[in-house]
Every structure is written in structure tokens, then in C-alpha cells.
Amino acid sequence: MPISTTATATSRSSTRRPAWYTTNPDYHALWFDRIRDLIDSYQPDLLYSDGGLPFGAVGRSLLAHFYNSSMARNGKLEAVYNCKDTGSGAFSTDWAVQDVERGVLKGINPHPWQTDTSNGDWFFDRNGTYKTTDEVVAMLADVVSKNGNLLLNVVMHADGSLPAESDRLLSDLAPWMAANGEAIHATRPWTIYGEGPTAAAGAFAEKTSYTPRDIRFTTKGDTLYAITLGMPQGQTVITSLAQPNPHERRRVRSVRLLGRPGGIAFRQTGQALVIDLPAVLPTRHASAFAIAFA
């Protein structure tokens, strides 16, 4: 069934206070024509606004065209529109995926969401600062554990070459994802997102120093994944998996350290699941465990 402008307008959208969006109707018409041409010419699957849905009825009409075009082309809706629920414009989970710029949500969100961030500034700045690989990996695990996706901008020079910091990040992420991607890709949140002494929430709230005691959970099928937000040493202790616990009544049957063949020694007590670590970990930055239950 095609999406109508009227139906979109009467959804649970909330119009935000006027801020930096222009009220000029000539620009609204120009914006509509240009974005509609982009949709018709290139069939994008995702659109993003740096704010809420802009320009009232004009924006709703454009969004209806975006979604109807996707349904006509694919036989079902495969298009996604991301926008913010703060500042200018409108937002509703009925028709948009929430974007949280340079930040994370407090807990598991029932709706998929996204954070957008960069390893440095949004563009190359010779005086800019850069995130470490530890910080990017920790943010990725935190976001995914809360039903989110991480959209990461990687800073480049104007000619497309990479600053040393960006090159190092991508070189580090490749082996980490090769070993631990099982705990990230195609996973779902668990009953709780994680445990540990450190928490962060809100837009522009990514300056967080996580520790190996901060653990984030994801699931796939019957497997539970536990990701440490740092490189552990000696043992990893997961108090949420004490026996018994309110999250999982079954006992732990086996534990695998991703990137390493075979099982790994553990014991499940009334205080925690205690995992004994090898002297040499298979990857740097963070470790991920695949936990199976009896």
C-alpha cells in the first residue's frame, strides 16, 4: 500500500522548535526537486538529515516519494530514512530511524538506531585529534549491544589518501573484525546490554574511557557473545552469568575465545562466570567470547 503524505503527517511525529532550518519556501521547493531527482536517478536505500525531517509538508511529501519508490522498485519497503529527534524538524519512530550524533543511547532501544561519528573531525584538519582503535572498537560493541549501528567516517586527505591515523585504524580493524565479527554482524541484543563500571549516554557523549571489566552482550541464535571493552588479562569475570541469574536459567556448557580454535577453561559459580585467559590473546583492543548453554 503506497504511503501517503497525509498518513505520514498524522503519525506520531513531533515538530521541533525552529532552529537552523530555513523558512524560505523557494528553498523548500529547490530542496524537494533536487532530492527527488537524486532518488529517481540513483535509487538510494538510505537518506539522512542532520536534524529532523525538514520543511513540514514538503519534507513529508518527499519522504513518501522515497518510500513509495522503494516499494515500487523492490516489491517491499527497503529504504531507510535516518534523522535526529532533537533540534529542527520532525521525528517519529513510525517513519524514521533515530540518529545520535557522536554518542550512544542509555540502554537497549526497542527500535534500531544509529550513531554517526568520525575517527577525527568530519574532514581533514592538520591540527585535529583522532580516536584510537581501542576507542572505536569499544564504541562499536557498546552501540551494537544496544540495538544500534555504527556509521563511521574515516578522515581522508583531499586526494583520497589516508592520514597515518586513519591508515592505522583501518589496518587494526581488519584483523579484529576478521576474528571477532561473529559477535557483531547479524547479532541481536541480549536481555541486558552489558555490565561494568563505565556507562555513557547521549549525543556528543563519546569521550568515555572503558575498561576490560566493561562487557557488552550480543546474541545470534542460541549463542551469547560477551565482548570486553579493552584487553583483559588473566581472567574475565562476568557477574551477569552467575548461576543462578535472572537472565539465563541454563548453565554454561562451553566458552570459545573468538580468533582462537577450541574451547577455553571456565567455571560458573554463584558469583560469576569466570573465564581463564591464555597468556597470548588472539587479537588486540578487545576480546570476544562465544558462550553456549546446556
Salt bridges, closest charged atoms under 4 A:
ASP40 OD2 - ARG36 NE 3.54
ASP40 OD1 - HIS65 NE2 2.75
ASP50 OD1 - LYS84 NZ 2.54
GLU78 OE2 - LYS76 NZ 3.91
ASP94 OD1 - ARG12 NH2 3.14
GLU101 OE1 - LYS84 NZ 2.40
ASP134 OD1 - HIS285 ND1 2.84
ASP142 OD1 - LYS146 NZ 3.21
ASP142 OD1 - ARG216 NE 2.71
ASP172 OD1 - ARG284 NH1 3.70
ASP172 OD2 - HIS285 NE2 3.95
GLU182 OE2 - ARG256 NH2 2.83
GLU206 OE2 - ARG102 NH1 3.05
GLU206 OE2 - LYS131 NZ 3.05
GLU248 OE2 - ARG250 NE 2.84
ASP276 OD2 - ARG267 NH1 3.28
